Amino acid sequence: MKRILTLLLTFACAAVLADAQAFASTHKDAVHASAQSIVPVSVAVAAVRQAYPGSEVLSHRLVNGENPYYMIRILTPEGRRLDVRVDAISGRVRR
């Protein structure tokens, strides 16, 4: 009986440790992203409008990660839909 309890306790501790490591990893990514000064979406949209004059912004979203960026969907004057990436740290359009 003691052996079974020891095994159960070992597995429980391993599960808690795995959850703690997963949380730490996720937390570290979030802290890393927030430690980087992300430019406001208005700066990213302005950069896209300068790079694609006359285009209409349809949508935008922030994609977090090691190198965060804004994905901005536009409609060009010619009627083409484009997804434009803007570096969320520098505010520059990625080509």
mmCIF file as gemmi writes it, N, C-alpha and C atoms, coordinates in Angstrom:
data_model
loop_
_atom_site.group_PDB
_atom_site.id
_atom_site.type_symbol
_atom_site.label_atom_id
_atom_site.label_alt_id
_atom_site.label_comp_id
_atom_site.label_asym_id
_atom_site.label_entity_id
_atom_site.label_seq_id
_atom_site.pdbx_PDB_ins_code
_atom_site.Cartn_x
_atom_site.Cartn_y
_atom_site.Cartn_z
_atom_site.occupancy
_atom_site.B_iso_or_equiv
_atom_site.pdbx_formal_charge
_atom_site.auth_seq_id
_atom_site.auth_asym_id
_atom_site.pdbx_PDB_model_num
ATOM 1 N N . MET Axp A 1 ? 0.83 -1.198 0 1 0 ? 1 A 1
ATOM 2 C CA . MET Axp A 1 ? 0 0 0 1 0 ? 1 A 1
ATOM 3 C C . MET Axp A 1 ? 0.87 1.255 0 1 0 ? 1 A 1
ATOM 4 N N . LYS Axp A 2 ? 1.949 1.207 0.809 1 0 ? 2 A 1
ATOM 5 C CA . LYS Axp A 2 ? 2.852 2.347 0.877 1 0 ? 2 A 1
ATOM 6 C C . LYS Axp A 2 ? 3.49 2.615 -0.488 1 0 ? 2 A 1
ATOM 7 N N . ARG Axp A 3 ? 3.789 1.536 -1.182 1 0 ? 3 A 1
ATOM 8 C CA . ARG Axp A 3 ? 4.428 1.653 -2.495 1 0 ? 3 A 1
ATOM 9 C C . ARG Axp A 3 ? 3.478 2.33 -3.493 1 0 ? 3 A 1
ATOM 10 N N . ILE Axp A 4 ? 2.202 1.973 -3.454 1 0 ? 4 A 1
ATOM 11 C CA . ILE Axp A 4 ? 1.21 2.576 -4.35 1 0 ? 4 A 1
ATOM 12 C C . ILE Axp A 4 ? 1.047 4.059 -4.042 1 0 ? 4 A 1
ATOM 13 N N . LEU Axp A 5 ? 0.986 4.416 -2.762 1 0 ? 5 A 1
ATOM 14 C CA . LEU Axp A 5 ? 0.872 5.823 -2.385 1 0 ? 5 A 1
ATOM 15 C C . LEU Axp A 5 ? 2.097 6.617 -2.828 1 0 ? 5 A 1
ATOM 16 N N . THR Axp A 6 ? 3.256 6.012 -2.7 1 0 ? 6 A 1
ATOM 17 C CA . THR Axp A 6 ? 4.491 6.678 -3.138 1 0 ? 6 A 1
ATOM 18 C C . THR Axp A 6 ? 4.46 6.91 -4.642 1 0 ? 6 A 1
ATOM 19 N N . LEU Axp A 7 ? 4.016 5.913 -5.404 1 0 ? 7 A 1
ATOM 20 C CA . LEU Axp A 7 ? 3.918 6.066 -6.857 1 0 ? 7 A 1
ATOM 21 C C . LEU Axp A 7 ? 2.913 7.149 -7.238 1 0 ? 7 A 1
ATOM 22 N N . LEU Axp A 8 ? 1.746 7.142 -6.59 1 0 ? 8 A 1
ATOM 23 C CA . LEU Axp A 8 ? 0.74 8.162 -6.866 1 0 ? 8 A 1
ATOM 24 C C . LEU Axp A 8 ? 1.263 9.56 -6.544 1 0 ? 8 A 1
ATOM 25 N N . LEU Axp A 9 ? 1.942 9.7 -5.433 1 0 ? 9 A 1
ATOM 26 C CA . LEU Axp A 9 ? 2.505 10.996 -5.046 1 0 ? 9 A 1
ATOM 27 C C . LEU Axp A 9 ? 3.574 11.437 -6.039 1 0 ? 9 A 1
ATOM 28 N N . THR Axp A 10 ? 4.372 10.504 -6.52 1 0 ? 10 A 1
ATOM 29 C CA . THR Axp A 10 ? 5.408 10.819 -7.508 1 0 ? 10 A 1
ATOM 30 C C . THR Axp A 10 ? 4.778 11.317 -8.805 1 0 ? 10 A 1
ATOM 31 N N . PHE Axp A 11 ? 3.731 10.618 -9.269 1 0 ? 11 A 1
ATOM 32 C CA . PHE Axp A 11 ? 3.054 11.043 -10.494 1 0 ? 11 A 1
ATOM 33 C C . PHE Axp A 11 ? 2.375 12.397 -10.32 1 0 ? 11 A 1
ATOM 34 N N . ALA Axp A 12 ? 1.785 12.631 -9.182 1 0 ? 12 A 1
ATOM 35 C CA . ALA Axp A 12 ? 1.127 13.906 -8.915 1 0 ? 12 A 1
ATOM 36 C C . ALA Axp A 12 ? 2.141 15.043 -8.919 1 0 ? 12 A 1
ATOM 37 N N . CYS Axp A 13 ? 3.282 14.814 -8.302 1 0 ? 13 A 1
ATOM 38 C CA . CYS Axp A 13 ? 4.333 15.844 -8.281 1 0 ? 13 A 1
ATOM 39 C C . CYS Axp A 13 ? 4.855 16.113 -9.684 1 0 ? 13 A 1
ATOM 40 N N . ALA Axp A 14 ? 5.007 15.062 -10.479 1 0 ? 14 A 1
ATOM 41 C CA . ALA Axp A 14 ? 5.48 15.227 -11.855 1 0 ? 14 A 1
ATOM 42 C C . ALA Axp A 14 ? 4.475 16.047 -12.67 1 0 ? 14 A 1
ATOM 43 N N . ALA Axp A 15 ? 3.192 15.794 -12.468 1 0 ? 15 A 1
ATOM 44 C CA . ALA Axp A 15 ? 2.16 16.538 -13.198 1 0 ? 15 A 1
ATOM 45 C C . ALA Axp A 15 ? 2.169 18.007 -12.798 1 0 ? 15 A 1
ATOM 46 N N . VAL Axp A 16 ? 2.298 18.278 -11.515 1 0 ? 16 A 1
ATOM 47 C CA . VAL Axp A 16 ? 2.344 19.666 -11.036 1 0 ? 16 A 1
ATOM 48 C C . VAL Axp A 16 ? 3.575 20.364 -11.592 1 0 ? 16 A 1
ATOM 49 N N . LEU Axp A 17 ? 4.708 19.686 -11.615 1 0 ? 17 A 1
ATOM 50 C CA . LEU Axp A 17 ? 5.94 20.275 -12.14 1 0 ? 17 A 1
ATOM 51 C C . LEU Axp A 17 ? 5.797 20.584 -13.627 1 0 ? 17 A 1
ATOM 52 N N . ALA Axp A 18 ? 5.179 19.676 -14.38 1 0 ? 18 A 1
ATOM 53 C CA . ALA Axp A 18 ? 4.978 19.913 -15.816 1 0 ? 18 A 1
ATOM 54 C C . ALA Axp A 18 ? 4.081 21.125 -16.048 1 0 ? 18 A 1
ATOM 55 N N . ASP Axp A 19 ? 3.008 21.249 -15.264 1 0 ? 19 A 1
ATOM 56 C CA . ASP Axp A 19 ? 2.122 22.416 -15.38 1 0 ? 19 A 1
ATOM 57 C C . ASP Axp A 19 ? 2.858 23.7 -15.032 1 0 ? 19 A 1
ATOM 58 N N . ALA Axp A 20 ? 3.69 23.646 -14.008 1 0 ? 20 A 1
ATOM 59 C CA . ALA Axp A 20 ? 4.445 24.83 -13.591 1 0 ? 20 A 1
ATOM 60 C C . ALA Axp A 20 ? 5.427 25.245 -14.678 1 0 ? 20 A 1
ATOM 61 N N . GLN Axp A 21 ? 6.068 24.275 -15.323 1 0 ? 21 A 1
ATOM 62 C CA . GLN Axp A 21 ? 7.013 24.598 -16.397 1 0 ? 21 A 1
ATOM 63 C C . GLN Axp A 21 ? 6.285 25.186 -17.598 1 0 ? 21 A 1
ATOM 64 N N . ALA Axp A 22 ? 5.111 24.654 -17.929 1 0 ? 22 A 1
ATOM 65 C CA . ALA Axp A 22 ? 4.33 25.193 -19.046 1 0 ? 22 A 1
ATOM 66 C C . ALA Axp A 22 ? 3.893 26.621 -18.74 1 0 ? 22 A 1
ATOM 67 N N . PHE Axp A 23 ? 3.451 26.888 -17.509 1 0 ? 23 A 1
ATOM 68 C CA . PHE Axp A 23 ? 3.053 28.233 -17.115 1 0 ? 23 A 1
ATOM 69 C C . PHE Axp A 23 ? 4.238 29.184 -17.197 1 0 ? 23 A 1
ATOM 70 N N . ALA Axp A 24 ? 5.393 28.745 -16.707 1 0 ? 24 A 1
ATOM 71 C CA . ALA Axp A 24 ? 6.584 29.603 -16.717 1 0 ? 24 A 1
ATOM 72 C C . ALA Axp A 24 ? 6.979 29.961 -18.139 1 0 ? 24 A 1
ATOM 73 N N . SER Axp A 25 ? 6.888 28.994 -19.044 1 0 ? 25 A 1
ATOM 74 C CA . SER Axp A 25 ? 7.231 29.244 -20.436 1 0 ? 25 A 1
ATOM 75 C C . SER Axp A 25 ? 6.272 30.258 -21.059 1 0 ? 25 A 1
ATOM 76 N N . THR Axp A 26 ? 4.973 30.077 -20.839 1 0 ? 26 A 1
ATOM 77 C CA . THR Axp A 26 ? 3.968 31.001 -21.366 1 0 ? 26 A 1
ATOM 78 C C . THR Axp A 26 ? 4.134 32.378 -20.747 1 0 ? 26 A 1
ATOM 79 N N . HIS Axp A 27 ? 4.362 32.414 -19.463 1 0 ? 27 A 1
ATOM 80 C CA . HIS Axp A 27 ? 4.54 33.682 -18.765 1 0 ? 27 A 1
ATOM 81 C C . HIS Axp A 27 ? 5.775 34.417 -19.283 1 0 ? 27 A 1
ATOM 82 N N . LYS Axp A 28 ? 6.859 33.676 -19.531 1 0 ? 28 A 1
ATOM 83 C CA . LYS Axp A 28 ? 8.085 34.284 -20.03 1 0 ? 28 A 1
ATOM 84 C C . LYS Axp A 28 ? 7.853 34.917 -21.395 1 0 ? 28 A 1
ATOM 85 N N . ASP Axp A 29 ? 7.082 34.228 -22.275 1 0 ? 29 A 1
ATOM 86 C CA . ASP Axp A 29 ? 6.767 34.783 -23.595 1 0 ? 29 A 1
ATOM 87 C C . ASP Axp A 29 ? 5.96 36.073 -23.463 1 0 ? 29 A 1
ATOM 88 N N . ALA Axp A 30 ? 4.996 36.071 -22.557 1 0 ? 30 A 1
ATOM 89 C CA . ALA Axp A 30 ? 4.156 37.257 -22.362 1 0 ? 30 A 1
ATOM 90 C C . ALA Axp A 30 ? 4.982 38.417 -21.816 1 0 ? 30 A 1
ATOM 91 N N . VAL Axp A 31 ? 5.855 38.128 -20.87 1 0 ? 31 A 1
ATOM 92 C CA . VAL Axp A 31 ? 6.705 39.181 -20.302 1 0 ? 31 A 1
ATOM 93 C C . VAL Axp A 31 ? 7.649 39.705 -21.354 1 0 ? 31 A 1
ATOM 94 N N . HIS Axp A 32 ? 8.191 38.797 -22.193 1 0 ? 32 A 1
ATOM 95 C CA . HIS Axp A 32 ? 9.111 39.211 -23.254 1 0 ? 32 A 1
ATOM 96 C C . HIS Axp A 32 ? 8.408 40.155 -24.234 1 0 ? 32 A 1
ATOM 97 N N . ALA Axp A 33 ? 7.183 39.813 -24.609 1 0 ? 33 A 1
ATOM 98 C CA . ALA Axp A 33 ? 6.437 40.656 -25.552 1 0 ? 33 A 1
ATOM 99 C C . ALA Axp A 33 ? 6.1 42.002 -24.933 1 0 ? 33 A 1
ATOM 100 N N . SER Axp A 34 ? 5.736 42.003 -23.652 1 0 ? 34 A 1
ATOM 101 C CA . SER Axp A 34 ? 5.372 43.271 -23.035 1 0 ? 34 A 1
ATOM 102 C C . SER Axp A 34 ? 6.601 44.1 -22.712 1 0 ? 34 A 1
ATOM 103 N N . ALA Axp A 35 ? 7.775 43.453 -22.552 1 0 ? 35 A 1
ATOM 104 C CA . ALA Axp A 35 ? 9.003 44.195 -22.282 1 0 ? 35 A 1
ATOM 105 C C . ALA Axp A 35 ? 9.438 44.967 -23.527 1 0 ? 35 A 1
ATOM 106 N N . GLN Axp A 36 ? 9.11 44.43 -24.706 1 0 ? 36 A 1
ATOM 107 C CA . GLN Axp A 36 ? 9.396 45.137 -25.937 1 0 ? 36 A 1
ATOM 108 C C . GLN Axp A 36 ? 8.324 46.198 -26.11 1 0 ? 36 A 1
ATOM 109 N N . SER Axp A 37 ? 8.72 47.38 -26.48 1 0 ? 37 A 1
ATOM 110 C CA . SER Axp A 37 ? 7.747 48.455 -26.662 1 0 ? 37 A 1
ATOM 111 C C . SER Axp A 37 ? 7.036 48.277 -28 1 0 ? 37 A 1
ATOM 112 N N . ILE Axp A 38 ? 5.815 47.801 -27.943 1 0 ? 38 A 1
ATOM 113 C CA . ILE Axp A 38 ? 5.03 47.596 -29.155 1 0 ? 38 A 1
ATOM 114 C C . ILE Axp A 38 ? 4.374 48.918 -29.527 1 0 ? 38 A 1
ATOM 115 N N . VAL Axp A 39 ? 4.522 49.288 -30.803 1 0 ? 39 A 1
ATOM 116 C CA . VAL Axp A 39 ? 3.958 50.547 -31.27 1 0 ? 39 A 1
ATOM 117 C C . VAL Axp A 39 ? 2.442 50.419 -31.341 1 0 ? 39 A 1
ATOM 118 N N . PRO Axp A 40 ? 1.728 51.524 -31.188 1 0 ? 40 A 1
ATOM 119 C CA . PRO Axp A 40 ? 0.265 51.475 -31.311 1 0 ? 40 A 1
ATOM 120 C C . PRO Axp A 40 ? -0.142 51.083 -32.731 1 0 ? 40 A 1
ATOM 121 N N . VAL Axp A 41 ? -1.306 50.49 -32.858 1 0 ? 41 A 1
ATOM 122 C CA . VAL Axp A 41 ? -1.788 50.068 -34.17 1 0 ? 41 A 1
ATOM 123 C C . VAL Axp A 41 ? -1.922 51.261 -35.114 1 0 ? 41 A 1
ATOM 124 N N . SER Axp A 42 ? -2.179 52.444 -34.583 1 0 ? 42 A 1
ATOM 125 C CA . SER Axp A 42 ? -2.299 53.628 -35.443 1 0 ? 42 A 1
ATOM 126 C C . SER Axp A 42 ? -0.99 53.922 -36.18 1 0 ? 42 A 1
ATOM 127 N N . VAL Axp A 43 ? 0.132 53.646 -35.543 1 0 ? 43 A 1
ATOM 128 C CA . VAL Axp A 43 ? 1.441 53.839 -36.19 1 0 ? 43 A 1
ATOM 129 C C . VAL Axp A 43 ? 1.605 52.829 -37.323 1 0 ? 43 A 1
ATOM 130 N N . ALA Axp A 44 ? 1.209 51.581 -37.059 1 0 ? 44 A 1
ATOM 131 C CA . ALA Axp A 44 ? 1.309 50.542 -38.084 1 0 ? 44 A 1
ATOM 132 C C . ALA Axp A 44 ? 0.406 50.855 -39.278 1 0 ? 44 A 1
ATOM 133 N N . VAL Axp A 45 ? -0.802 51.305 -38.997 1 0 ? 45 A 1
ATOM 134 C CA . VAL Axp A 45 ? -1.742 51.646 -40.077 1 0 ? 45 A 1
ATOM 135 C C . VAL Axp A 45 ? -1.198 52.82 -40.888 1 0 ? 45 A 1
ATOM 136 N N . ALA Axp A 46 ? -0.63 53.807 -40.232 1 0 ? 46 A 1
ATOM 137 C CA . ALA Axp A 46 ? -0.055 54.955 -40.943 1 0 ? 46 A 1
ATOM 138 C C . ALA Axp A 46 ? 1.089 54.511 -41.859 1 0 ? 46 A 1
ATOM 139 N N . ALA Axp A 47 ? 1.891 53.568 -41.401 1 0 ? 47 A 1
ATOM 140 C CA . ALA Axp A 47 ? 2.991 53.063 -42.224 1 0 ? 47 A 1
ATOM 141 C C . ALA Axp A 47 ? 2.461 52.346 -43.462 1 0 ? 47 A 1
ATOM 142 N N . VAL Axp A 48 ? 1.394 51.588 -43.295 1 0 ? 48 A 1
ATOM 143 C CA . VAL Axp A 48 ? 0.793 50.883 -44.435 1 0 ? 48 A 1
ATOM 144 C C . VAL Axp A 48 ? 0.183 51.881 -45.412 1 0 ? 48 A 1
ATOM 145 N N . ARG Axp A 49 ? -0.491 52.876 -44.894 1 0 ? 49 A 1
ATOM 146 C CA . ARG Axp A 49 ? -1.098 53.89 -45.785 1 0 ? 49 A 1
ATOM 147 C C . ARG Axp A 49 ? -0.036 54.656 -46.562 1 0 ? 49 A 1
ATOM 148 N N . GLN Axp A 50 ? 1.123 54.856 -45.955 1 0 ? 50 A 1
ATOM 149 C CA . GLN Axp A 50 ? 2.21 55.535 -46.656 1 0 ? 50 A 1
ATOM 150 C C . GLN Axp A 50 ? 2.806 54.615 -47.724 1 0 ? 50 A 1
ATOM 151 N N . ALA Axp A 51 ? 2.926 53.322 -47.406 1 0 ? 51 A 1
ATOM 152 C CA . ALA Axp A 51 ? 3.503 52.371 -48.357 1 0 ? 51 A 1
ATOM 153 C C . ALA Axp A 51 ? 2.542 52.031 -49.495 1 0 ? 51 A 1
ATOM 154 N N . TYR Axp A 52 ? 1.235 52.087 -49.222 1 0 ? 52 A 1
ATOM 155 C CA . TYR Axp A 52 ? 0.206 51.753 -50.204 1 0 ? 52 A 1
ATOM 156 C C . TYR Axp A 52 ? -0.809 52.897 -50.271 1 0 ? 52 A 1
ATOM 157 N N . PRO Axp A 53 ? -0.439 54.022 -50.9 1 0 ? 53 A 1
ATOM 158 C CA . PRO Axp A 53 ? -1.328 55.18 -50.947 1 0 ? 53 A 1
ATOM 159 C C . PRO Axp A 53 ? -2.666 54.854 -51.617 1 0 ? 53 A 1
ATOM 160 N N . GLY Axp A 54 ? -3.722 55.4 -51.039 1 0 ? 54 A 1
ATOM 161 C CA . GLY Axp A 54 ? -5.055 55.214 -51.596 1 0 ? 54 A 1
ATOM 162 C C . GLY Axp A 54 ? -5.724 53.913 -51.186 1 0 ? 54 A 1
ATOM 163 N N . SER Axp A 55 ? -5.022 53.095 -50.396 1 0 ? 55 A 1
ATOM 164 C CA . SER Axp A 55 ? -5.592 51.818 -49.965 1 0 ? 55 A 1
ATOM 165 C C . SER Axp A 55 ? -6.511 52.009 -48.771 1 0 ? 55 A 1
ATOM 166 N N . GLU Axp A 56 ? -7.473 51.116 -48.662 1 0 ? 56 A 1
ATOM 167 C CA . GLU Axp A 56 ? -8.415 51.138 -47.548 1 0 ? 56 A 1
ATOM 168 C C . GLU Axp A 56 ? -8.049 50.012 -46.584 1 0 ? 56 A 1
ATOM 169 N N . VAL Axp A 57 ? -7.941 50.322 -45.312 1 0 ? 57 A 1
ATOM 170 C CA . VAL Axp A 57 ? -7.638 49.313 -44.303 1 0 ? 57 A 1
ATOM 171 C C . VAL Axp A 57 ? -8.93 48.573 -43.971 1 0 ? 57 A 1
ATOM 172 N N . LEU Axp A 58 ? -8.902 47.252 -44.137 1 0 ? 58 A 1
ATOM 173 C CA . LEU Axp A 58 ? -10.077 46.42 -43.879 1 0 ? 58 A 1
ATOM 174 C C . LEU Axp A 58 ? -10.069 45.842 -42.467 1 0 ? 58 A 1
ATOM 175 N N . SER Axp A 59 ? -8.888 45.416 -42.012 1 0 ? 59 A 1
ATOM 176 C CA . SER Axp A 59 ? -8.78 44.841 -40.67 1 0 ? 59 A 1
ATOM 177 C C . SER Axp A 59 ? -7.326 44.852 -40.234 1 0 ? 59 A 1
ATOM 178 N N . HIS Axp A 60 ? -7.139 44.632 -38.935 1 0 ? 60 A 1
ATOM 179 C CA . HIS Axp A 60 ? -5.784 44.529 -38.404 1 0 ? 60 A 1
ATOM 180 C C . HIS Axp A 60 ? -5.806 43.681 -37.149 1 0 ? 60 A 1
ATOM 181 N N . ARG Axp A 61 ? -4.666 43.026 -36.892 1 0 ? 61 A 1
ATOM 182 C CA . ARG Axp A 61 ? -4.528 42.243 -35.666 1 0 ? 61 A 1
ATOM 183 C C . ARG Axp A 61 ? -3.058 42.161 -35.298 1 0 ? 61 A 1
ATOM 184 N N . LEU Axp A 62 ? -2.805 42.022 -34.022 1 0 ? 62 A 1
ATOM 185 C CA . LEU Axp A 62 ? -1.447 41.881 -33.513 1 0 ? 62 A 1
ATOM 186 C C . LEU Axp A 62 ? -1.134 40.403 -33.372 1 0 ? 62 A 1
ATOM 187 N N . VAL Axp A 63 ? -0.017 39.986 -33.949 1 0 ? 63 A 1
ATOM 188 C CA . VAL Axp A 63 ? 0.441 38.608 -33.841 1 0 ? 63 A 1
ATOM 189 C C . VAL Axp A 63 ? 1.642 38.622 -32.903 1 0 ? 63 A 1
ATOM 190 N N . ASN Axp A 64 ? 1.453 38.047 -31.699 1 0 ? 64 A 1
ATOM 191 C CA . ASN Axp A 64 ? 2.527 38.024 -30.709 1 0 ? 64 A 1
ATOM 192 C C . ASN Axp A 64 ? 3.463 36.866 -30.969 1 0 ? 64 A 1
ATOM 193 N N . GLY Axp A 65 ? 4.591 36.926 -30.318 1 0 ? 65 A 1
ATOM 194 C CA . GLY Axp A 65 ? 5.599 35.885 -30.443 1 0 ? 65 A 1
ATOM 195 C C . GLY Axp A 65 ? 6.958 36.509 -30.225 1 0 ? 65 A 1
ATOM 196 N N . GLU Axp A 66 ? 7.979 35.812 -30.647 1 0 ? 66 A 1
ATOM 197 C CA . GLU Axp A 66 ? 9.332 36.327 -30.467 1 0 ? 66 A 1
ATOM 198 C C . GLU Axp A 66 ? 9.548 37.615 -31.255 1 0 ? 66 A 1
ATOM 199 N N . ASN Axp A 67 ? 8.977 37.675 -32.451 1 0 ? 67 A 1
ATOM 200 C CA . ASN Axp A 67 ? 9.05 38.87 -33.3 1 0 ? 67 A 1
ATOM 201 C C . ASN Axp A 67 ? 7.627 39.325 -33.609 1 0 ? 67 A 1
ATOM 202 N N . PRO Axp A 68 ? 6.997 40.085 -32.712 1 0 ? 68 A 1
ATOM 203 C CA . PRO Axp A 68 ? 5.596 40.466 -32.917 1 0 ? 68 A 1
ATOM 204 C C . PRO Axp A 68 ? 5.419 41.377 -34.133 1 0 ? 68 A 1
ATOM 205 N N . TYR Axp A 69 ? 4.271 41.227 -34.773 1 0 ? 69 A 1
ATOM 206 C CA . TYR Axp A 69 ? 3.964 42.071 -35.926 1 0 ? 69 A 1
ATOM 207 C C . TYR Axp A 69 ? 2.46 42.283 -36.013 1 0 ? 69 A 1
ATOM 208 N N . TYR Axp A 70 ? 2.082 43.328 -36.734 1 0 ? 70 A 1
ATOM 209 C CA . TYR Axp A 70 ? 0.686 43.565 -37.056 1 0 ? 70 A 1
ATOM 210 C C . TYR Axp A 70 ? 0.418 42.985 -38.434 1 0 ? 70 A 1
ATOM 211 N N . MET Axp A 71 ? -0.69 42.289 -38.582 1 0 ? 71 A 1
ATOM 212 C CA . MET Axp A 71 ? -1.146 41.829 -39.886 1 0 ? 71 A 1
ATOM 213 C C . MET Axp A 71 ? -2.296 42.754 -40.257 1 0 ? 71 A 1
ATOM 214 N N . ILE Axp A 72 ? -2.075 43.553 -41.292 1 0 ? 72 A 1
ATOM 215 C CA . ILE Axp A 72 ? -3.066 44.543 -41.703 1 0 ? 72 A 1
ATOM 216 C C . ILE Axp A 72 ? -3.56 44.179 -43.097 1 0 ? 72 A 1
ATOM 217 N N . ARG Axp A 73 ? -4.849 43.946 -43.203 1 0 ? 73 A 1
ATOM 218 C CA . ARG Axp A 73 ? -5.472 43.605 -44.481 1 0 ? 73 A 1
ATOM 219 C C . ARG Axp A 73 ? -5.968 44.888 -45.124 1 0 ? 73 A 1
ATOM 220 N N . ILE Axp A 74 ? -5.578 45.088 -46.392 1 0 ? 74 A 1
ATOM 221 C CA . ILE Axp A 74 ? -5.963 46.312 -47.101 1 0 ? 74 A 1
ATOM 222 C C . ILE Axp A 74 ? -6.627 45.96 -48.427 1 0 ? 74 A 1
ATOM 223 N N . LEU Axp A 75 ? -7.334 46.945 -48.953 1 0 ? 75 A 1
ATOM 224 C CA . LEU Axp A 75 ? -7.908 46.869 -50.29 1 0 ? 75 A 1
ATOM 225 C C . LEU Axp A 75 ? -7.245 47.98 -51.095 1 0 ? 75 A 1
ATOM 226 N N . THR Axp A 76 ? -6.501 47.595 -52.135 1 0 ? 76 A 1
ATOM 227 C CA . THR Axp A 76 ? -5.793 48.586 -52.944 1 0 ? 76 A 1
ATOM 228 C C . THR Axp A 76 ? -6.776 49.301 -53.867 1 0 ? 76 A 1
ATOM 229 N N . PRO Axp A 77 ? -6.368 50.448 -54.414 1 0 ? 77 A 1
ATOM 230 C CA . PRO Axp A 77 ? -7.239 51.162 -55.369 1 0 ? 77 A 1
ATOM 231 C C . PRO Axp A 77 ? -7.587 50.31 -56.588 1 0 ? 77 A 1
ATOM 232 N N . GLU Axp A 78 ? -6.734 49.325 -56.905 1 0 ? 78 A 1
ATOM 233 C CA . GLU Axp A 78 ? -6.978 48.435 -58.045 1 0 ? 78 A 1
ATOM 234 C C . GLU Axp A 78 ? -7.944 47.31 -57.693 1 0 ? 78 A 1
ATOM 235 N N . GLY Axp A 79 ? -8.361 47.23 -56.419 1 0 ? 79 A 1
ATOM 236 C CA . GLY Axp A 79 ? -9.312 46.21 -56.002 1 0 ? 79 A 1
ATOM 237 C C . GLY Axp A 79 ? -8.683 44.931 -55.46 1 0 ? 79 A 1
ATOM 238 N N . ARG Axp A 80 ? -7.38 44.918 -55.243 1 0 ? 80 A 1
ATOM 239 C CA . ARG Axp A 80 ? -6.697 43.724 -54.706 1 0 ? 80 A 1
ATOM 240 C C . ARG Axp A 80 ? -6.688 43.76 -53.186 1 0 ? 80 A 1
ATOM 241 N N . ARG Axp A 81 ? -6.919 42.63 -52.585 1 0 ? 81 A 1
ATOM 242 C CA . ARG Axp A 81 ? -6.79 42.511 -51.129 1 0 ? 81 A 1
ATOM 243 C C . ARG Axp A 81 ? -5.392 42.014 -50.817 1 0 ? 81 A 1
ATOM 244 N N . LEU Axp A 82 ? -4.737 42.696 -49.902 1 0 ? 82 A 1
ATOM 245 C CA . LEU Axp A 82 ? -3.379 42.317 -49.502 1 0 ? 82 A 1
ATOM 246 C C . LEU Axp A 82 ? -3.292 42.222 -47.988 1 0 ? 82 A 1
ATOM 247 N N . ASP Axp A 83 ? -2.497 41.284 -47.522 1 0 ? 83 A 1
ATOM 248 C CA . ASP Axp A 83 ? -2.147 41.215 -46.107 1 0 ? 83 A 1
ATOM 249 C C . ASP Axp A 83 ? -0.748 41.772 -45.968 1 0 ? 83 A 1
ATOM 250 N N . VAL Axp A 84 ? -0.617 42.844 -45.226 1 0 ? 84 A 1
ATOM 251 C CA . VAL Axp A 84 ? 0.662 43.528 -45.066 1 0 ? 84 A 1
ATOM 252 C C . VAL Axp A 84 ? 1.13 43.347 -43.628 1 0 ? 84 A 1
ATOM 253 N N . ARG Axp A 85 ? 2.38 42.932 -43.466 1 0 ? 85 A 1
ATOM 254 C CA . ARG Axp A 85 ? 2.963 42.783 -42.132 1 0 ? 85 A 1
ATOM 255 C C . ARG Axp A 85 ? 3.726 44.042 -41.762 1 0 ? 85 A 1
ATOM 256 N N . VAL Axp A 86 ? 3.492 44.485 -40.524 1 0 ? 86 A 1
ATOM 257 C CA . VAL Axp A 86 ? 4.208 45.644 -39.994 1 0 ? 86 A 1
ATOM 258 C C . VAL Axp A 86 ? 4.877 45.211 -38.703 1 0 ? 86 A 1
ATOM 259 N N . ASP Axp A 87 ? 6.182 45.419 -38.617 1 0 ? 87 A 1
ATOM 260 C CA . ASP Axp A 87 ? 6.923 45.081 -37.405 1 0 ? 87 A 1
ATOM 261 C C . ASP Axp A 87 ? 6.334 45.86 -36.233 1 0 ? 87 A 1
ATOM 262 N N . ALA Axp A 88 ? 5.923 45.159 -35.186 1 0 ? 88 A 1
ATOM 263 C CA . ALA Axp A 88 ? 5.255 45.81 -34.061 1 0 ? 88 A 1
ATOM 264 C C . ALA Axp A 88 ? 6.218 46.535 -33.142 1 0 ? 88 A 1
ATOM 265 N N . ILE Axp A 89 ? 7.511 46.312 -33.311 1 0 ? 89 A 1
ATOM 266 C CA . ILE Axp A 89 ? 8.512 47.004 -32.499 1 0 ? 89 A 1
ATOM 267 C C . ILE Axp A 89 ? 8.97 48.286 -33.188 1 0 ? 89 A 1
ATOM 268 N N . SER Axp A 90 ? 9.301 48.18 -34.478 1 0 ? 90 A 1
ATOM 269 C CA . SER Axp A 90 ? 9.82 49.344 -35.204 1 0 ? 90 A 1
ATOM 270 C C . SER Axp A 90 ? 8.728 50.148 -35.901 1 0 ? 90 A 1
ATOM 271 N N . GLY Axp A 91 ? 7.601 49.511 -36.231 1 0 ? 91 A 1
ATOM 272 C CA . GLY Axp A 91 ? 6.545 50.195 -36.958 1 0 ? 91 A 1
ATOM 273 C C . GLY Axp A 91 ? 6.785 50.241 -38.447 1 0 ? 91 A 1
ATOM 274 N N . ARG Axp A 92 ? 7.76 49.455 -38.931 1 0 ? 92 A 1
ATOM 275 C CA . ARG Axp A 92 ? 8.1 49.445 -40.35 1 0 ? 92 A 1
ATOM 276 C C . ARG Axp A 92 ? 7.371 48.324 -41.085 1 0 ? 92 A 1
ATOM 277 N N . VAL Axp A 93 ? 6.968 48.611 -42.327 1 0 ? 93 A 1
ATOM 278 C CA . VAL Axp A 93 ? 6.321 47.621 -43.166 1 0 ? 93 A 1
ATOM 279 C C . VAL Axp A 93 ? 7.37 46.592 -43.565 1 0 ? 93 A 1
ATOM 280 N N . ARG Axp A 94 ? 7.021 45.314 -43.415 1 0 ? 94 A 1
ATOM 281 C CA . ARG Axp A 94 ? 7.925 44.22 -43.838 1 0 ? 94 A 1
ATOM 282 C C . ARG Axp A 94 ? 7.624 43.888 -45.277 1 0 ? 94 A 1
ATOM 283 N N . ARG Axp A 95 ? 8.623 43.838 -46.073 1 0 ? 95 A 1
ATOM 284 C CA . ARG Axp A 95 ? 8.458 43.529 -47.503 1 0 ? 95 A 1
ATOM 285 C C . ARG Axp A 95 ? 8.85 42.1 -47.781 1 0 ? 95 A 1
